[in-house]
Amino acid sequence: MSAVVTDEVAAALANGQPVVALESTIIAHGLPYPDNLELARALEDDVRAGGAVPATIAVIDGHARIGLDAAALERLATGGAAVAKAGAGDLAVHLAAGGTAATTVSGTSLLAAHAGIRLFATGGIGGVHRGDDGDVSNDLETVARLPICVVSAGAKAILDLPRTLELLETLGVPVIGYRTGELPAFWSRSSGLVLEHRVDSAGVAARVLRARWDQLGQGGVLLCNPVPEAAEVPRERAEVWIAGGLAAAADGGVGGKALTPFLLAHIARASGGEAVAANVVLARANARLAAEVAVAYAVQ
């Protein structure tokens, strides 16, 4: 696959240096301008502070971009909701049409893996939607088949977490808690769902990745990093927001791809910004952890 790779990212990959992929949907669709641009820069700074090179990924004017310059970040941030959202299944259309799109977890994972990037930091992955086990994010299948480690605060709390965890197991994706034995619930540290695997250091996580890819030739890994305690939203309060959002979506006939952004926007308003603040903190914590693991992975 042909992609435009920044000189910094290309040099790091050629020299076996640590690189961390970052998604661009959080820029175009996660926060209003200029908060979204500030977060995009902060995530890259967090990766650099951890000793790795950041590679924010998007489709710009029909080109897959691995690493974005200041102008591209600004363009995505100011474009906001007018910028298309591209999952793995949408990429070919935007590339062929010369379009511009922010990449989701699946789209970022695909482009990152093709570029040779093995660590990817995001907020939370998609999964099985509540009330409809046939409505499943492509994130899960895409990660399952690619050599990529997604560092996240679990799956988005608006999802059916038990079924999401079960489907990840079915797809053969190891879900590993970082210093936790439970699946994090995005804004909340605990979901009540026990994880089979746990690691307590970046070095051990990196050894797992080496074994999975170099020795076994297998696919993706989900490394779950709970939101820092200071920013955690109690699960009971988050569930009230989610229930309100689901009721509003049902009343408005919102479903399919529109459901997740609708619910997140509803929760942002209902929480008075508390959910958004937690989202920013957890996204940055995941970027820092991904950098740690990338550094450990590069020296093994």
Helices and strands as residue ranges (DSSP letters): E 4-5, H 7-14, E 19-22, H 25-25, I 26-30, H 35-49, E 53-60, E 63-66, H 70-79, G 80-82, E 84-86, G 88-90, H 91-97, E 101-103, H 105-115, E 119-121, E 128-129, E 132-136, H 138-145, E 149-152, H 161-170, E 175-178, E 197-199, H 202-210, I 211-215, E 221-224, G 229-231, H 235-252, G 256-258, H 259-270, H 274-298
